[in-house]
Amino acid sequence: MNILITGASSGIGAATAERLAQEGHTVILMARRVEKLEALKKTIEGQGGKALIAAGDVTNFNAIQDTYQNLLKELGHIDVVINNAGVMPLSFLKNGKVNEAHQMVDVNIKGVINMIYSALPSMMEKNKGHIINVSSTAGRKVFPSSAIYSGTKFAVRAISDGLRMEMAGARKDVRVTDIQPGAVETELTHTITDQEVLEMFEKMGEMEIMQSDDIARAISYAIKQPRNVNVNEILIRTTSQSF
Ligand SMILES: NC(=O)c1ccc[n+]([C@@H]2O[C@H](COP(=O)([O-])OP(=O)(O)OC[C@H]3O[C@@H](n4cnc5c(N)ncnc54)[C@H](OP(=O)(O)O)[C@@H]3O)[C@@H](O)[C@H]2O)c1
């Protein structure tokens, strides 16, 4: 299969690309940091896999749509789109970090919407496709400082469910999966600038967290199912994560 992964330059996206390439799929790597994508492509090819680079910013609808159309011309079909790109500059609303809030809405919600609008017409026409959205446990539960981040992930979950219902109603074999990871060791927390949030995390103490491949295996499971089996949601935490 041809599988496009956004946010493939690090963390969950990179691990998913590596795993899916090892399983024999051609992976299309999308993110902004081209040098990271080139390094990953080299690693995948070194393992005998196939990878293409489609550098891009998911917040730019026109550019994403053009890239998607060009890929379709080149490859004929894209079977799975994994909307994984996301940012998480957690902050308390009272601290006024409005630009970070806007960035979360732009990447985490509009980025997902932009890819869906780019991919859906050809998937519906072919009556075959799979859209996998990476939401979060924060898309089921809010905690102090996660108001906007959780808001974006609740939105992703709502969009996933709405899309699933629409495809079922239209009798289209376009599958929709919402992946909800708990804490995973990635670069995601590097964008937090709110000192109070950083201090709050320090006080929370040690909790065992997952590795990116733990999520990649769940994504692979959803893709492997027969064409009519739609894995709607997967929620994954470590045994030590209570919230
Ligand atoms: N880590 C966790 O604990 C956790 C838990 C639940 C859910 N998640 C979700 O998992 C997804 C992946 O995050 P991660 O943990 O793997 O973090 P990460 O290592 O920081 O990866 C985030 C990815 O998103 C990409 N990205 C950010 N802004 C982008 C943009 N405007 N256009 C295109 N790509 C963009 C980044 O690439 P570039 O900077 O190169 O563009 C990077 O590849 C996110 O949606 C996150 O919310 C993570």
The ligand as a MOL file (V3000), in Angstrom:
LIG
                    3D

  0  0  0     0  0            999 V3000
M  V30 BEGIN CTAB
M  V30 COUNTS 48 52 0 0 0
M  V30 BEGIN ATOM
M  V30 1 N 3.9760 12.1820 22.7240 0
M  V30 2 C 2.8360 12.0080 23.3750 0
M  V30 3 O 2.8290 11.8060 24.6070 0
M  V30 4 C 1.5190 12.0410 22.6370 0
M  V30 5 C 0.3680 11.6010 23.3190 0
M  V30 6 C -0.8560 11.6560 22.6570 0
M  V30 7 C -0.9230 12.1280 21.3600 0
M  V30 8 N 0.2030 12.5580 20.7180 0 CHG=1
M  V30 9 C 0.0680 13.0840 19.3550 0
M  V30 10 O 0.9240 12.3660 18.4960 0
M  V30 11 C 1.2370 13.1420 17.3580 0
M  V30 12 C 2.7210 13.0750 17.0790 0
M  V30 13 O 3.4290 13.7160 18.1170 0
M  V30 14 P 4.8110 13.1910 18.7290 0
M  V30 15 O 4.5520 12.8920 20.1430 0
M  V30 16 O 5.4100 12.1730 17.8500 0 CHG=-1
M  V30 17 O 5.6380 14.5660 18.7410 0
M  V30 18 P 6.8510 15.1160 17.8730 0
M  V30 19 O 8.0070 14.1910 17.9480 0
M  V30 20 O 7.0350 16.5240 18.3180 0
M  V30 21 O 6.2830 15.0780 16.3860 0
M  V30 22 C 5.4190 16.0420 15.8770 0
M  V30 23 C 5.5070 16.0220 14.3610 0
M  V30 24 O 4.5810 16.9740 13.8430 0
M  V30 25 C 5.2310 17.6880 12.8020 0
M  V30 26 N 4.6380 18.9990 12.6150 0
M  V30 27 C 4.4470 19.9860 13.5290 0
M  V30 28 N 3.9120 21.0700 12.9420 0
M  V30 29 C 3.7430 20.7590 11.6320 0
M  V30 30 C 3.2450 21.4580 10.5030 0
M  V30 31 N 2.7840 22.7230 10.6080 0
M  V30 32 N 3.2070 20.8340 9.2950 0
M  V30 33 C 3.6900 19.5670 9.1690 0
M  V30 34 N 4.1810 18.8490 10.1990 0
M  V30 35 C 4.2120 19.4420 11.4210 0
M  V30 36 C 6.6940 17.7640 13.2370 0
M  V30 37 O 7.5260 17.9160 12.1050 0
M  V30 38 P 8.2440 19.2580 11.6080 0
M  V30 39 O 8.5660 20.0790 12.8230 0
M  V30 40 O 9.4480 18.7540 10.8820 0
M  V30 41 O 7.2630 19.9110 10.6910 0
M  V30 42 C 6.8830 16.3720 13.8400 0
M  V30 43 O 7.2460 15.4550 12.8370 0
M  V30 44 C 0.7130 14.5520 17.6690 0
M  V30 45 O -0.5040 14.7630 16.9980 0
M  V30 46 C 0.4900 14.5240 19.1690 0
M  V30 47 O -0.4900 15.4370 19.5850 0
M  V30 48 C 1.4230 12.4990 21.3200 0
M  V30 END ATOM
M  V30 BEGIN BOND
M  V30 1 1 1 2
M  V30 2 2 2 3
M  V30 3 1 2 4
M  V30 4 1 4 5
M  V30 5 2 4 48
M  V30 6 2 5 6
M  V30 7 1 6 7
M  V30 8 2 7 8
M  V30 9 1 8 9
M  V30 10 1 8 48
M  V30 11 1 9 10
M  V30 12 1 9 46
M  V30 13 1 10 11
M  V30 14 1 11 12
M  V30 15 1 11 44
M  V30 16 1 12 13
M  V30 17 1 13 14
M  V30 18 2 14 15
M  V30 19 1 14 16
M  V30 20 1 14 17
M  V30 21 1 17 18
M  V30 22 2 18 19
M  V30 23 1 18 20
M  V30 24 1 18 21
M  V30 25 1 21 22
M  V30 26 1 22 23
M  V30 27 1 23 24
M  V30 28 1 23 42
M  V30 29 1 24 25
M  V30 30 1 25 26
M  V30 31 1 25 36
M  V30 32 1 26 27
M  V30 33 1 26 35
M  V30 34 2 27 28
M  V30 35 1 28 29
M  V30 36 1 29 30
M  V30 37 2 29 35
M  V30 38 1 30 31
M  V30 39 2 30 32
M  V30 40 1 32 33
M  V30 41 2 33 34
M  V30 42 1 34 35
M  V30 43 1 36 37
M  V30 44 1 36 42
M  V30 45 1 37 38
M  V30 46 2 38 39
M  V30 47 1 38 40
M  V30 48 1 38 41
M  V30 49 1 42 43
M  V30 50 1 44 45
M  V30 51 1 44 46
M  V30 52 1 46 47
M  V30 END BOND
M  V30 END CTAB
M  END
